[in-house]
Structures are given as C-alpha cells and as structure tokens.
C-alpha cells in the first residue's frame, strides 16, 4: 500500500522560512507533488519532483530524495496569504495518493 | 481557460435520501477524478476515468456510490442512500492524460451535509 507522513501543523512568522517534510512508502513510486489548499478552496498545484534534487518556483522550492523516500516543501519570505494547508502527494501507477496535510499558520 | 466546474457547491440532505454531484472538467482533459475529502484530511480517490472508462474504482463503495462519464466529458457521482458518515467535500479533478507526471486541476468541490 501507500502511506505518507507529514506534520499536522506548523506556525511561523511573516518573512520567515518554513520547511514542511514528507516521508512516504509506496510501490511503483513515480514522483512527489505538493498542493496548497486555502480554507474552503480547491487544492492547487505548487510543484512536482520526478527526480532527486531541488525544484525552485519563486518563493517556493521542493526537494526529493528517492533513496530516502523523503521530500520537503520550502517556503521563503512567508506572507500572511501563505496560511493554508499543504499536501504532499505521491504519484504511482497513474494514480495519486495525498498525505493528511500540514496546516501552516503565518503570524504577523 | 475555464477551470473544473462542479455543482452544486453545497448540499444538505437527510439520511437515506439520494444525492448527485456534477462535474465538468477542463476542456480536452481526458482523465477525470472524483475525490472525497474529510475535514482535516487529504483528498482520497474514489474513482478515476480515462475518457469514458472507469480505470480505477477500487475505493468506491459500490453498495451506495455510483458514477458515470457517458460521453467522456461531464461526470456525475451519485450516493443512494446517503448516510451520516458521507458528510464531506466531494472534489472533482481533471488532468490532460492521467500520466504520473500530470498536474491535477481541482474544482471547488461540493460540500455535502447529511442530517
């Protein structure tokens, strides 16, 4: 089966840097994605890692280590609008399994 | 480009009643997904369509849930009869080809409350 672990909550202040970790166990692993979801909103795609290493998109970066079954999402220069839930998701066999999500609260 | 459209946005029904949700994916997207999301949890896949074909419905509770995508575009998810535990947000998503590297685009969801 597939399983993902990520912290349930993270709190940080505006302007800070925060890292959200994700560990996974899955057969047929293909890649790791990150999605953002504001309260009452739809999950929206942030980043995808198919290969080991760091992918950078503006203030957000995502990292993958396939040998360690581990990845993280790095958010820099935090803004209040970044307060949301962040989900890691593994792709396998053309399906996707989501983690339970990390609720990020950004404080002034 | 229009995103994934779902209706209704909210639905309140009494237990044992039937309910249906509708989804229109992004134009040209062959793959359509229905997810269930409980409060504080991640989306859980119910069924995946490649065009008209349901290629993964292993997580769909088939005793009460059914889905269809007759012309390979719009899709309907039905629950009959609904139970209290079905209260959740039902999300529809689509992707171009459904490959492992595809981004999934989600609709706003239908929030179902069963009383």
Interface residues (C-beta under 8 A of the other chain):
Chain A: X30 X31 X33 X41 X42 X43 X44 X45 X48 X50 X87 X89 X91 X92 X93 X94 X95 X96 X97 X98 X99 X100 X101
Chain B: X4 X40 X41 X42 X43 X44 X45 X48 X55 X56 X91 X93 X98 X99 X100 X101 X103 X104 X105 X106 X107 X108 X109
